[in-house]
Amino acid sequence: MKRVSILAVTILMFLGQSCNQNRNTNNENSTTMNDTAKTEQYTFELSDKVTRQKVTFKNRYGITLTGDLYLPAGHLGNEPFPALAISGPFGAVKEQSSGLYANQMAERGFAVLAFDPSYTGESGGEPRNVASPDISTEDFSAAVDFLGIQKNIDRNKIGIIGICGWAGFALNATAIDKRVKAVATTSMYDMTRVMSKGYNDATTLEQRTQILEQLGEQRWKDAENGTPAYQPPYNKLSGGEAQFQIEYHDYYMTPRGYHERSVNSGNAWTITTPIPFMNMPILTYIKEISPRPTLLIAGENAHSRYFSEDTYKAAAEPKELVIIPNAVHVDLYDKIDLIPFDKLETFFKENLK
């Protein structure tokens, strides 16, 4: 299927995808789960100080979500764990960045749930690879549900971390879900803002109107066919791409971060995925996170830095913005030497009480 030009450009830009359809299943970066004999592909090594167990739970819409629960190994105390729920980046799966974060934070004494969002990865929902700002926000609260009914977790000490596009959902979930005691984000995107207004809010009303007209036409086609159409297979980098697109490719389409279930690793979203994002600003009530604390972390050279800076200005105290020198957007996906895990540890230990 051939895409109409403006819709094609917009979808590529807000997803930051210019990827290779080649499905490399090389398990060079695989680790063995220590709770089963099954070997799964992860993009990082499981710490010997951490255990990992696959779990499932349902969200408010009845969709079964799949996650990995990371716990500090050898814990013999009777004190229940403080806990974190983590997801992101947008279009990623739990075996990628969110799992890496969970592994690191479990080493620091937290019970951590990294989960696949609805309609993606190993989680349920049909059709596949579609997103909704409402359901994505709900997925975080469903993760809090799960954590709060575990006997070894203190339900009064639960925080969340959102990475990339899931940072916006994390903030939205925290605003509405008062059970969340603290929230942190890294390489933040507000997906409703970038889809509806373009990067740096550059989309004109005329362009927006044309995009919405094209999306409406696509709905007719999907209704006639009885199934949603997906974006065409992503091509190899051909030269001339924006630097951030090259950086996405170097994470999602190389052994560094590739995972066959990841939407961004050579799969695709439905063409009509942008529809609910076009008029649903998820950060409208960000001030209602207060008096609970917000930590925003962004790379100095990240194309997405302005999302964190604008969110910091809009949020109420207590809040903190941390800029990582020389880092780009995807550096905070997996570069352990740049991601400020010590800062995250301190932030949550001070505020989950």
SVG drawing of the C-alpha trace seen along z (x, -y; Angstrom):
<svg xmlns="http://www.w3.org/2000/svg" viewBox="-16 -27 46 53">
<polyline fill="none" stroke="black" stroke-width="0.4" points="0.0,0.0 1.3,-3.4 1.1,-6.1 0.0,-9.7 3.0,-12.0 2.2,-14.1 0.8,-11.2 3.9,-9.1 6.3,-11.9 4.4,-12.5 4.2,-8.9 7.9,-8.4 8.9,-11.5 6.9,-11.0 7.9,-7.4 11.5,-8.2 11.7,-5.0 13.8,-4.4 14.5,-0.8 15.6,2.4 12.9,5.1 15.6,7.8 14.6,9.9 17.9,10.9 17.3,13.5 20.9,13.8 20.8,14.6 24.3,13.1 22.9,11.0 20.6,13.6 20.5,14.5 19.0,17.5 16.1,16.7 17.0,18.0 13.5,19.0 13.0,21.4 15.1,23.4 13.8,21.3 16.2,19.2 14.9,15.8 16.5,13.0 17.3,10.0 19.5,7.1 21.4,7.1 22.9,9.6 20.8,10.5 22.7,9.5 23.7,12.3 22.3,10.2 18.8,10.3 16.1,12.9 13.6,12.5 10.2,14.1 7.7,13.8 4.2,12.7 0.9,11.8 -1.9,9.4 -5.0,7.8 -5.7,4.1 -9.1,2.4 -10.1,3.3 -9.5,7.0 -6.3,7.1 -3.7,9.5 -0.3,7.9 2.9,9.8 5.9,8.6 9.1,9.6 9.3,9.1 12.8,8.4 13.7,9.0 16.9,8.6 18.5,12.1 19.0,13.7 16.7,11.3 16.0,12.9 14.5,10.0 10.8,9.7 10.6,6.1 8.5,5.8 10.2,4.3 9.6,0.8 8.5,1.3 8.7,-0.3 6.8,0.2 8.7,-0.5 7.8,-0.6 9.1,-2.2 10.4,-3.3 7.4,-3.7 7.4,-0.7 9.9,1.3 9.4,4.4 10.4,5.5 13.5,7.3 15.0,4.0 15.5,0.8 12.8,1.2 14.2,4.6 17.7,3.1 16.4,0.4 14.5,3.0 17.7,5.1 19.7,2.1 17.0,0.9 16.5,4.4 20.2,4.5 19.6,1.4 16.9,3.1 13.6,2.5 11.0,5.0 10.6,3.9 8.1,4.8 9.0,4.2 6.1,4.9 5.0,5.0 2.2,2.5 -1.2,3.7 -1.2,4.8 2.6,5.3 5.3,7.8 3.9,10.7 1.0,8.8 -2.5,9.4 -4.8,7.2 -6.0,7.3 -5.1,6.0 -1.4,6.1 0.9,3.1 -1.7,0.4 -1.5,-2.2 -3.9,-4.4 -2.9,-7.2 -5.8,-6.1 -4.9,-2.4 -1.2,-3.1 -1.9,-5.2 -4.1,-2.5 -1.4,0.1 0.8,-1.7 -2.1,-1.7 -2.6,2.0 1.0,2.6 0.5,0.8 -2.5,3.1 -0.3,6.1 2.6,4.8 0.3,3.7 -1.2,7.2 2.1,9.0 2.8,10.1 6.5,9.2 5.8,5.6 4.8,2.5 1.9,1.1 2.5,-2.3 5.9,-2.5 5.3,-2.3 6.8,-4.5 7.0,-4.4 9.6,-5.1 8.7,-6.0 11.2,-5.9 10.8,-7.9 7.1,-7.9 6.2,-6.0 7.5,-8.9 4.4,-11.0 2.1,-8.1 4.0,-7.7 3.3,-11.4 -0.3,-11.1 -0.8,-7.9 0.8,-9.6 -1.5,-12.6 -4.6,-10.4 -3.4,-7.5 -2.7,-8.8 -1.2,-5.4 1.9,-6.3 4.2,-8.1 7.0,-9.3 7.6,-9.4 10.8,-9.6 11.2,-9.9 14.2,-9.5 14.4,-10.8 10.9,-11.9 8.4,-12.2 4.9,-13.6 3.4,-11.4 0.2,-13.3 2.1,-16.5 4.4,-15.2 1.7,-13.3 -0.7,-16.2 1.7,-19.1 4.9,-17.5 8.4,-18.0 8.9,-21.4 5.2,-22.0 5.9,-22.8 2.8,-21.2 0.4,-23.8 -3.4,-23.7 -3.5,-23.0 -1.1,-20.0 -3.0,-18.7 -6.3,-18.9 -4.9,-17.0 -3.4,-14.3 -6.8,-13.9 -8.5,-13.6 -6.0,-11.0 -6.5,-9.0 -10.2,-9.2 -9.9,-7.8 -7.7,-5.0 -10.5,-4.1 -12.8,-3.5 -10.3,-1.2 -9.7,0.7 -13.5,1.1 -13.9,2.4 -11.0,4.9 -12.2,5.9 -8.6,5.5 -6.3,2.6 -3.5,1.8 0.0,1.5 2.7,-0.9 4.9,0.6 8.1,2.5 10.8,0.1 13.8,-0.2 17.5,-0.3 19.0,-3.6 19.5,-5.1 21.3,-8.3 20.0,-11.8 18.1,-10.7 18.0,-13.0 20.7,-12.2 18.1,-11.0 16.7,-8.5 20.2,-7.1 20.5,-6.8 17.2,-5.0 18.4,-2.6 21.6,-2.0 19.7,-0.9 16.7,1.0 18.2,2.7 21.6,3.8 22.6,6.4 22.8,3.6 19.0,3.3 17.3,5.5 14.4,7.7 12.1,9.5 8.9,8.6 9.7,4.9 7.6,2.7 10.7,0.6 12.9,3.5 11.5,4.0 7.8,4.3 5.2,1.6 2.3,-0.3 -1.1,-0.3 -1.5,-3.3 -4.4,-4.7 -2.5,-4.5 -2.1,-8.3 -5.9,-9.0 -6.5,-9.1 -3.2,-11.0 -4.4,-13.9 -6.7,-15.5 -5.9,-14.0 -3.2,-16.1 -2.0,-13.8 -0.2,-16.4 -3.1,-18.7 -3.2,-17.8 0.5,-17.5 0.3,-19.9 -1.8,-17.4 1.2,-15.2 2.3,-17.6 3.0,-17.2 4.4,-13.9 7.9,-14.4 8.8,-14.4 12.3,-13.7 12.9,-14.4 16.2,-13.2 17.2,-14.1 20.4,-14.1 22.1,-17.4 22.2,-16.7 18.9,-14.8 16.5,-16.0 13.7,-15.3 15.2,-17.5 12.6,-20.2 9.8,-17.8 11.5,-17.4 12.3,-21.1 8.8,-22.2 7.3,-19.6 9.6,-20.8 8.3,-24.3 4.7,-23.1 5.0,-20.8 4.5,-21.9 7.0,-21.4 8.7,-19.3 10.3,-18.7 13.9,-18.3 15.4,-18.3 18.7,-16.5 20.5,-17.1 23.1,-14.4 26.2,-16.0 26.9,-15.0 24.1,-12.4 21.7,-11.9 18.1,-10.5 18.9,-6.8 22.0,-6.9 19.5,-6.8 18.0,-3.6 21.0,-1.4 24.3,-3.2 24.8,-2.3 27.7,-4.6 25.4,-7.6 22.1,-6.7 22.1,-8.1 21.0,-5.0 22.5,-6.3 20.3,-9.4 17.2,-7.2 18.0,-5.1 18.4,-8.1 15.2,-9.7 13.0,-6.7 14.5,-5.7 13.9,-9.2 10.4,-9.5 8.9,-6.0 8.2,-6.3"/>
</svg>
